[in-house]
Amino acid sequence: MTNSQQPKISLVTGASSGIGHAIARALAAEGHTVVVTARRQERLAELDAANVVVMAGDLTDSGFQDQVVNTVFDTYGRCDYLFNCAGSIETGPIETIDIDKMTAMIRLNVEATFRLTYLVLKRFKAQGSGHVINLSSVMGTKVRPTAGAYAATKFAMEALSEALRMELAGTPLKISCIEPGLVMTELHKDWAVHPKESMGIHEPLTVDNIVDTVKFILQQPEHVRIPKLMILPGDHQI
C-alpha cells in the first residue's frame, strides 16, 4: 500500500469486524506489522498471521489505550499509521432510542477516538512522521431524522480532522478522513429493517471498496494530502 520497501507499523482499532477487519487483513497481506484492537478476542484471532499483534480490550478504558500505545512504540520504536475504525451506531426516535447505548456510542466514537488520536499524534510529532486515517461517514457531512447523535459523532470526527490538518500543515504528518456511504458490515445486523431496504440501495459498498480507498490514500507521494474522500454506492441519494 506504500511505495517504500521498509515494513510499516500500523495500529488499527475496531479490527474485529467490518471495515477495520478488512483494512487490518489487507495491511498484513502487504507486509505491514499490524497491531489490532477491539473487544472481541476471538474475532481478532481470525487475523492470525506472524505480522499481526492482537490486543483485545475496551478503547473507552484509558488504561488500555495507554497500554496499546506504549506497546506499539516500546516494541517497534515507531508507528506509521493509525486507523481509527472503532465505532458503534445507535439511532431511533425520541420515544424509543436507548439513551444509555447512545451515550456509550458517544464515548467510543468521540471521547475514546479523540484521546487515542492525541496520544498517537504526540508520538508522531516526536518521531517526525505519521498518518492518521479516520473512518468517518457520509453522515459526518449530513444528518437525517432519528440519527442526530450518530451524525454528531461523525461531525465531531470531521471537525477534529480538519483542525488537526490545519495545525499540522507544513509538517510531514498527515490526516485523512474517509466518508463512506452504506457499507455491508455488521453495523446494522440488529436492525429490524436493513438500511439497504429502507433507503433503496440495491448494491451497497463492500469492505473491499473501502480497502481500495485506503490503498489510494496511502499510495500518494509524501507532499500530497487527502483530507477527505467520500465514497458512495450509486443508489445512495443522501
C-alpha positions as CSV (number, residue, x, y, z in Angstrom):
1,M,0.0,0.0,0.0
2,T,3.0,2.3,0.2
3,N,5.9,2.9,-2.1
4,S,8.6,2.3,0.5
5,Q,10.0,-1.2,0.8
6,Q,10.5,-0.7,4.5
7,P,7.9,-2.6,6.6
8,K,5.4,-0.2,8.1
9,I,3.9,-0.3,11.6
10,S,0.1,0.2,11.7
11,L,-2.4,0.4,14.6
12,V,-5.9,-0.5,13.6
13,T,-8.9,-0.1,16.0
14,G,-12.2,-1.8,15.6
15,A,-10.4,-4.6,13.8
16,S,-12.8,-7.4,14.9
17,S,-15.2,-6.9,12.1
18,G,-16.3,-4.9,9.1
19,I,-14.0,-2.1,7.7
20,G,-11.4,-2.3,10.5
21,H,-11.1,-6.1,10.0
22,A,-10.7,-5.7,6.2
23,I,-8.1,-3.0,6.5
24,A,-6.1,-4.9,9.0
25,R,-6.1,-8.0,6.8
26,A,-5.1,-6.0,3.7
27,L,-2.3,-4.2,5.5
28,A,-0.9,-7.5,6.9
29,A,-1.1,-9.1,3.5
30,E,1.1,-6.3,2.1
31,G,3.7,-6.7,4.8
32,H,2.8,-4.2,7.4
33,T,3.2,-5.2,11.1
34,V,-0.3,-4.6,12.3
35,V,-1.4,-4.1,15.9
36,V,-5.1,-4.7,16.1
37,T,-7.5,-3.8,18.8
38,A,-11.2,-4.5,19.6
39,R,-13.1,-6.0,22.4
40,R,-13.7,-9.4,20.9
41,Q,-10.5,-11.5,21.3
42,E,-12.0,-14.4,19.3
43,R,-12.7,-12.3,16.3
44,L,-9.3,-10.6,16.4
45,A,-7.8,-14.1,16.4
46,E,-9.2,-14.6,12.9
47,L,-6.5,-12.2,11.7
48,D,-3.9,-14.9,12.6
49,A,-0.6,-14.0,10.9
50,A,3.0,-13.7,12.0
51,N,2.9,-9.9,11.5
52,V,-0.4,-9.3,13.3
53,V,-0.3,-8.5,17.1
54,V,-3.7,-8.8,18.9
55,M,-4.5,-6.6,21.8
56,A,-8.1,-7.2,22.9
57,G,-9.7,-4.6,25.2
58,D,-12.1,-1.7,25.6
59,L,-10.9,1.5,24.0
60,T,-13.0,3.6,26.3
61,D,-10.7,2.4,29.1
62,S,-7.9,5.0,29.2
63,G,-5.5,2.5,30.8
64,F,-6.0,0.1,27.9
65,Q,-5.3,2.8,25.4
66,D,-2.1,3.7,27.2
67,Q,-1.1,0.1,27.2
68,V,-1.7,-0.2,23.4
69,V,0.2,2.9,22.5
70,N,3.1,2.1,24.8
71,T,3.3,-1.4,23.5
72,V,3.5,-0.2,19.9
73,F,6.2,2.3,20.4
74,D,8.2,0.4,23.0
75,T,8.2,-2.7,20.8
76,Y,8.8,-1.2,17.4
77,G,10.2,2.2,18.2
78,R,7.7,3.9,16.0
79,C,4.3,3.8,14.4
80,D,3.5,4.8,10.8
81,Y,-0.3,4.7,10.6
82,L,-3.2,5.0,13.0
83,F,-6.5,3.7,11.6
84,N,-9.5,4.9,13.8
85,C,-12.1,2.3,12.8
86,A,-13.7,1.6,16.1
87,G,-17.2,2.8,16.4
88,S,-20.8,2.0,17.1
89,I,-24.2,3.3,16.0
90,E,-27.3,4.0,18.0
91,T,-30.3,5.6,16.3
92,G,-34.0,5.8,16.9
93,P,-36.9,8.2,17.6
94,I,-37.1,10.1,20.8
95,E,-39.7,7.7,22.3
96,T,-37.6,4.5,21.9
97,I,-33.9,5.4,21.5
98,D,-31.7,3.7,24.1
99,I,-30.2,6.6,25.9
100,D,-27.5,4.6,27.6
101,K,-26.4,3.0,24.3
102,M,-26.4,6.4,22.7
103,T,-24.1,7.8,25.4
104,A,-21.9,4.7,25.1
105,M,-21.6,5.4,21.4
106,I,-20.6,9.0,22.0
107,R,-17.9,7.8,24.5
108,L,-16.4,5.4,21.9
109,N,-16.9,7.4,18.7
110,V,-15.8,10.7,20.2
111,E,-14.1,10.6,23.5
112,A,-12.1,7.4,23.1
113,T,-11.2,8.2,19.5
114,F,-10.1,11.7,20.3
115,R,-8.0,10.6,23.2
116,L,-6.2,7.9,21.2
117,T,-5.6,10.2,18.3
118,Y,-3.9,12.8,20.5
119,L,-1.9,10.1,22.3
120,V,-0.6,8.8,19.0
121,L,-0.1,12.3,17.5
122,K,2.2,13.3,20.3
123,R,4.4,10.3,19.4
124,F,4.1,11.1,15.6
125,K,5.3,14.7,16.3
126,A,8.2,13.4,18.3
127,Q,9.3,10.9,15.5
128,G,8.6,13.4,12.7
129,S,6.2,11.3,10.7
130,G,2.9,9.5,10.8
131,H,-0.5,9.4,9.2
132,V,-3.9,9.3,10.9
133,I,-6.8,7.8,8.9
134,N,-10.2,8.4,10.4
135,L,-13.2,6.3,9.3
136,S,-15.9,8.9,9.3
137,S,-19.1,8.6,7.3
138,V,-21.3,10.4,4.8
139,M,-23.2,11.1,8.0
140,G,-20.3,13.3,9.1
141,T,-21.5,15.8,6.5
142,K,-25.3,15.3,6.6
143,V,-28.0,14.5,9.1
144,R,-31.3,12.6,9.0
145,P,-34.1,12.2,11.5
146,T,-33.5,9.8,14.3
147,A,-29.8,9.7,13.6
148,G,-28.7,13.0,15.0
149,A,-26.5,11.6,17.8
150,Y,-24.6,9.3,15.4
151,A,-24.2,12.0,12.9
152,A,-22.9,14.3,15.6
153,T,-20.1,11.8,16.5
154,K,-19.0,11.8,12.9
155,F,-19.3,15.6,12.6
156,A,-17.0,15.7,15.6
157,M,-14.5,13.5,13.9
158,E,-14.6,15.6,10.8
159,A,-14.1,18.8,12.8
160,L,-11.1,17.3,14.7
161,S,-9.6,16.0,11.5
162,E,-9.8,19.4,9.7
163,A,-8.4,21.3,12.7
164,L,-5.5,18.8,13.0
165,R,-4.9,19.1,9.3
166,M,-4.6,22.9,9.6
167,E,-2.4,22.6,12.8
168,L,-0.1,20.1,11.0
169,A,0.2,21.9,7.7
170,G,3.8,22.3,6.8
171,T,4.8,19.2,8.7
172,P,5.3,15.6,7.5
173,L,2.3,14.4,9.4
174,K,-0.9,13.6,7.6
175,I,-4.6,13.4,8.5
176,S,-7.2,11.8,6.3
177,C,-11.0,11.2,6.7
178,I,-12.8,8.5,4.7
179,E,-16.5,9.2,4.4
180,P,-18.3,6.0,3.2
181,G,-22.0,5.7,2.4
182,L,-23.7,2.5,3.2
183,V,-21.2,-0.4,3.6
184,M,-22.3,-4.0,4.2
185,T,-20.9,-4.8,7.6
186,E,-22.2,-6.0,11.0
187,L,-23.0,-2.4,12.0
188,H,-26.7,-2.8,11.1
189,K,-27.1,-6.5,12.0
190,D,-29.6,-5.9,14.8
191,W,-31.8,-3.5,12.8
192,A,-35.4,-4.7,12.1
193,V,-35.1,-3.3,8.5
194,H,-31.7,-3.0,7.0
195,P,-30.9,0.5,5.5
196,K,-30.4,-1.0,2.1
197,E,-34.1,-1.9,2.1
198,S,-35.3,1.3,3.7
199,M,-33.1,3.5,1.5
200,G,-33.5,1.6,-1.7
201,I,-29.8,0.9,-2.1
202,H,-29.6,-2.2,-4.2
203,E,-25.8,-2.5,-4.2
204,P,-24.2,-1.2,-1.1
205,L,-20.5,-0.7,-0.8
206,T,-18.3,-3.6,0.3
207,V,-15.4,-3.5,2.7
208,D,-13.1,-4.2,-0.2
209,N,-14.3,-0.9,-1.8
210,I,-13.1,0.9,1.4
211,V,-9.8,-1.0,1.3
212,D,-9.2,0.2,-2.2
213,T,-9.9,3.7,-1.0
214,V,-7.3,3.3,1.8
215,K,-4.8,2.0,-0.8
216,F,-5.3,5.1,-2.9
217,I,-4.7,7.4,0.0
218,L,-1.6,5.5,1.2
219,Q,-0.1,5.4,-2.3
220,Q,0.1,9.2,-2.6
221,P,3.5,10.9,-2.7
222,E,4.7,12.5,0.6
223,H,3.8,16.0,-0.4
224,V,0.2,15.1,-1.3
225,R,-2.6,15.4,1.3
226,I,-6.1,13.9,1.0
227,P,-8.0,15.4,3.9
228,K,-11.4,13.9,2.9
229,L,-12.5,11.3,0.5
230,M,-16.2,10.4,0.2
231,I,-17.3,7.1,-1.4
232,L,-20.9,6.3,-2.0
233,P,-22.9,3.5,-3.6
234,G,-24.6,4.6,-6.8
235,D,-28.2,4.3,-5.3
236,H,-27.3,6.4,-2.3
237,Q,-29.4,9.6,-2.5
238,I,-28.5,11.1,0.9
